[in-house]
């Protein structure tokens, strides 16, 4: 595969003072589904708008299929954008909405009808062709917006938080629909969201941004299991955080004095030395709750007092007081009613085993304080 979108050392500054995107470089391969992920103000939407042509970089270049499009207006770029507010014309039928861009572009009328029909078939809305937007649900409106973007056969489809206006259940259904649509079409999708769960579900690759820069780029599993920084570990999914001082290092294996005991983990960054203060993170579902006299084996052992059990259907989140800081949480799979009945009650003492391979260790810069 070759890069179809190349962002080369792009900076975007507003008013000469506010830097929204800071010397960012990114290549998107043809046919890839890439998600720009981060909190509000991280620069992800500005980056998308520069690819679309709605914003011009202060410095740097935007390349599309090998062509420099940095200064080209949106209508001269082979990209289309799907917005979160749908941007449908209320007085037009669905068929007219989808065909609008083709008509404006001067596509012969004889070609417009078949193209619109094909786009509506792809999103499952051919039976709504004569309806107007007011007659559709939120999910159906979003599919119309997708059809309108796809009908002109862009090289790249840009999606700017297109699901943020939908309720949770419909949002999940649309995530699957868009993922399947990408697989069927083989087009390049660049998606923007602040929802980390959405990014993990849909993407081939997730690009995590903070303060206008890329802090990590990788597959969903790489970001979740091998975060490159404490910021990524905290932003992607849920993590327990433990602070302590390094007592031993063997290669990447780091042993840390924490909560009156020693916990081992893997260094995710260079430059950690014996005696340093570090931050350790571990996912709630990676922690094993030991029963009775069960041994921890090669795992690190922690103990605490159960504060609460939060029932989540097939799982239960156990909150545990470790003696300092915020509660330590463990996500337990509930396979039977007996599992739920046998949960340790609030006030009970429990022992936890933590596999060192599931623990990430970072220099403690004071971020994410308890």
N, C-alpha and C positions, 0 to 999 in steps of 0.2 A: 504493500500500500504506500501511497505518497500523500504528503500533506496538502490538503485542499484549502485550509485556512492557516495563515502564518501571521502571527502578531510579533513584530520585531521591535524590541526595546521601546515600547509605547508608553508615553506619559501623557496624562490628561490633567491639566491644571485649570481651575476656574478663578478668574479674577487675579491671576498671578500669585495667589496665596494658598488656595485650597487644592491640594493634590488628591484627586480621586483615584487615579491609576499611576503607579510609580515604576517606571522602567520595566514594564511587564513584557515577557516573551513567552509565546505559546504556539505550538503546532498542533493542529487537529487533522487526523488522518481521514482520508476519504471513506465514508460509510460508518464512521465512528459516532457513538452517542456520548458526548462529553457534557458534563454538568459543572457549571461554575457555582460553587457553594460558599456561603459565608453569611455573616450577620449583616444587617442594614448598615450601609455606609462603607462596606469593604471594597467596593469598586466593581462588583460583578455585573451590575446592570449597565454601568458606564462602558465596560468592556464590550458587552453585547451590542450596545448602541453604536459603538465605533465600528464594529464588524458590519452592522446594518447600514451605516452611513448617516445616522441621525446625529452623530457627534464626530467631530474631526479631531484627531490627536494633536496635542501641543507639540509633541516630538514623536519620532518613530514612524513605522510603516505598517500598513495592513495589506496583506497579499491574499488574493483569492484565485485559486487554480493557476498560480504562477504569475498573475497579473497584479500590478500595483494599483489598488483601488482606494488608496488613502484619501484622496481628495474627490473621488467620484460621489455624486449624489445617490441616494438609495435606489432610485428607479433605473440607474445604470449598473447596478450590481445584481448578480444572479443569486440573490438571497431573498427570502421572505420571512416576515416576523409574525408570530402569533402573540398577542398581548393578553394580559390578565383580564381586561375589561371587554374582550371579544371584539369591540369596535365594529359591530354589524349595523347596517342601515335599516332602521325600523320600518321604513315605508316600502322596502323591497322584499320580494319573496326570497326564500332560501336559495332557489336556483339563480335568481338575479344577483344575490349577494356573492355567491361563489363565482359567478361569471364576470363580475364587475371588472376585476383586474385585466381579464382577457380583452374585454371590450375597450377599455381605456388604452390598452397596448395595440389596438388595431387588428386583433386577430379576426380573420374572416368569420362571419356569423355561422357559416356551415361547419366550422371547426369548434366553435364555442360550445354548442349543445353536447356533442359527444364527450368533450373534455370535462364539462361540468358533471355530466352523468357518471363518468368514471370516478371522479373525485367523491361524489356523494355515495357511490357504491362502496368505495374504500372505507368511508367512515360510517357506513350503515344507516344513511339518512335519505336514500332515494325516495322513500315514501313520504318524506316531509318537503319535497321540492317546491310545492305550491304554497306551503305555509309561510307565515311571517315570523320574525324572531320572537315576538311577544307570545306566541303560541307554544314555544319550546321551553324545556327545562334548562337549567344551568349547564348540565352536562351536554345536552344536545346543542346548545349555543356554542360551546367550546369545540364540539366536533365540526360545526359549520365553519368556525374560524380556522380550524385545521384544514378543512377541505379547500377553503378559499386560498390558503397559503400554498397548498400542494398543487393546485390546478395549473399553476404557471410553471411547474416542474423546475423549481430552483435547485441550484447545486448544493445549497446549504439551507436548512430550516432552523430559524432562530426562535426560541420559545422563552418569553420573559415572564416567569412566574405564572404560567397560564392556568394553574389549578388553584390559586390562592383564594378565589372567591367561592369555591365549592365546599359543601359540608364534608365531614371526614369520610363518611362511607362512600360518597360519590367520588371524592378525590382519589381514594384508593382504587376504585374501579377504573377511573380515567388514567391513572398511572400505568395500569396493566394494558389498557387500550393503546396508549401512546407507545409503550415499549413494543407491543406486537406490531403496530403500524411501522415502526422503525425497522423491525426485522423483515417485514414484508417488502418494504420499499427499497431498502438498502441505501437510503439517503444519509447524508451527514446531518446530525442533529446537534445543536449547541443549546443547552437548556440552562436557565438560571433559576435558582431557588435558594431560600434560606432554611428549608426543611431538610435536615440531614437524613431522615428516614426515606424521604422521597428520592433523594440523590442516590442512596444505597440501592434502592429497589430498581431504579430505571437505567442506571448508567453503565457503559463500558468502562469509563474512566471518570473520576471525580477530581476536580481541581479546587482545592480549598484556598480561599483568599482571606487576607486580613490586611487592613490599612493599605489597600491598593497593590499588594504584592501577593504572589503565589507562595504559600507556605508548605504545601505538599500536593503532589499530583500522583494518582495511582488508581488501581482497581478498587472497588468498594471493600473487598476483603483485605487488601494491603493497608488501606487507611484505618480500617477497624482494628485489625490485629497487630499492625506494625506502625503505629503513629510516629511521625518523625519529630514531634514536639509535644509539649504538655498542652499547648493550645489545641492541636488537632485531637489529642486524646480526650480533652474536655468537650470539644465541640461535636465530635462524631460519637453518637451514642451516649451511654451513661458510664461513668467511671468512678470507682472509689479512689480517694486520694489519701496517701499516707506520706508523712514527712519524717525523715530521720537522717542519720549520719553514716557515711560509708565506713565500714570496718575492714572490708577485704574486696579485692578485685582479681578475678582470674579470667583474662580475655575480656569477653563482653559480660560475663557473669559478675554481678555486683551483690555483695552482702551488706545489708543495712540494719543498723540498730534502730528499732522503731517500736514504740508502745511496750517497752520493757523486754523485748525479745528481738530475734533477728529474722529478717525476711529477705529472701533472695529474688533477684529479677534480672532482666536483660537491659543493658545500657542502650538507649536509642540514639544518643548523641555522643560525640567524642569529647574528651577533655575532662571526664569525671575522674577524680583521684580519691585515695583514702583520706578520710577526714572531712570531705566535702559534705555540705548539706544537700540533700536530694529530695525530689518529689517522685513518689512511686504511684502508678495507676494500675488498677485491675478492674476488669469488667465484672458486674454483679453475677452474671451467669457462669463465670469461670471459677467461682469459689465453691468448694465442696463443704457441705455441712456434715461433720463427723457424728456418728451415732455411738452412744455408750462408750465402750473402750476401744473403738476403732483407731488404728494407728495412722499417723500422717505420712509415714514412709519418707520419701525424699522431699515431700512438700514442706513449705513453711507452715508453722502452726500459730494461729491467733485465737484468742478467746474473748468473749464479751457477754453482755446481758441483753436478752431480747427486749426490745422496746415495743414492737408492734408487728403484726402480720397483716399485710395488705393483699387481699384476694383479687387476682386479675384474671379469673376464669381458669385457664389451663396452667397458669403459673401463680406463684405467691411471692411477693416481695417481703423479705424479712428485714426489718430495721434493727440494728444491733448497736448498743452503746459499748464502745471500745475503751472508754475512760477519758477520752479527750477528742476534741474536734467534733465534726458533724457525724451523724449516724453512719455506720458502715452498712451497706445493703447487699443482700444475697438474693438472687432470683432463683427460685426452686420450681422445677417441673412437677405439676400435680397430675399424676396419671389416674388415680382412683380417689374415691371419697375417703378411703382409709388414709391416704397420704395427707389429706387436709386435716383429718381428725388427729393425726399423730404429730402435727406441727408443735414445736416447742412453744409453750405459752409465754406471754409477756412476763418478765421477771426471771425466766429460766436462764441458766448459764449454758452457753453453747461453745463448741470448739470448731474452728474453721481451718481447712487445709487449702493452701494456695500453691499451685504448680509454678515454679520460678519462670517457666517458659511463657506464662500468661501475664507476667508482671513487667511493665515498662518503667524504666528508670531515667529521669531527666535531671539536669541541674536545677536546683530550686532557686528561681529568680523572684520568688515572693508572689507570683501570679496565682490566681484561684485560691486565695487564702480561705481557710475554713471560717 
